[in-house]
Amino acid sequence: MFFLSYESVLHPQLTYQLAANSLSFDECDKMFKPVYNTLLHASGLQRHMNRTLVRASKQFAGLQITHMYDFHG
């Protein structure tokens, strides 16, 4: 349920707004950290889960959460 809301609401909003900004990876990571923590908590996982696994595709048993830095290229 929470990934559906992430994909249908939050992801498009971030993609639209980030097109006009120029942010470093560290700035994006700092802003996206609360989102990661919320999504991980909602899925019943620890908030300290390795971010590589969080971003990995479902083919590799990841959660396939796109990092904010990857939105704006």
C-alpha positions in Angstrom: 0.0 0.0 0.0 2.7 2.5 1.0 4.7 1.7 -2.2 1.7 2.4 -4.3 1.3 5.8 -2.7 5.0 6.4 -3.1 4.9 5.5 -6.8 1.7 7.3 -7.6 1.9 10.5 -5.5 5.4 11.3 -4.1 7.5 10.2 -7.0 5.7 12.3 -9.6 5.7 15.4 -7.3 9.5 15.1 -6.7 10.2 14.5 -10.3 8.3 17.6 -11.3 9.9 19.9 -8.7 13.4 18.6 -9.1 13.6 19.4 -12.8 14.1 23.1 -11.9 16.8 22.5 -9.2 20.4 21.7 -9.2 21.3 19.7 -6.1 24.3 17.6 -5.1 24.0 14.0 -4.2 24.6 14.8 -0.5 21.8 17.5 -0.5 19.4 15.1 -2.1 20.4 12.3 0.3 19.8 14.6 3.3 16.3 15.6 2.1 15.3 12.0 1.1 16.4 10.4 4.4 13.0 11.0 6.1 11.3 9.5 3.1 13.5 6.4 3.3 12.8 6.1 7.0 9.1 6.4 6.6 8.9 3.8 3.7 11.1 1.3 5.6 9.1 1.7 8.8 5.8 1.2 6.9 7.2 -1.9 5.3 8.3 -3.3 8.7 12.0 -3.0 8.0 14.7 -1.4 10.0 15.5 2.2 9.1 19.2 1.3 9.1 18.8 -1.1 6.2 21.5 -0.9 3.6 20.5 1.7 1.1 21.9 -0.4 -1.8 19.3 -3.0 -1.0 16.6 -0.4 -0.8 17.4 0.9 -4.2 18.0 -2.5 -5.8 15.5 -3.9 -8.2 12.9 -6.4 -7.2 14.8 -9.0 -9.3 17.6 -8.8 -6.7 15.1 -8.8 -3.7 15.4 -5.0 -3.3 12.6 -2.5 -2.7 13.2 -0.6 -5.9 13.0 2.9 -4.3 14.6 5.4 -6.7 16.9 7.9 -5.0 16.0 11.5 -5.2 19.3 12.3 -7.0 18.4 9.9 -9.8 15.1 11.8 -10.4 16.7 15.0 -11.6 19.6 13.4 -13.4 
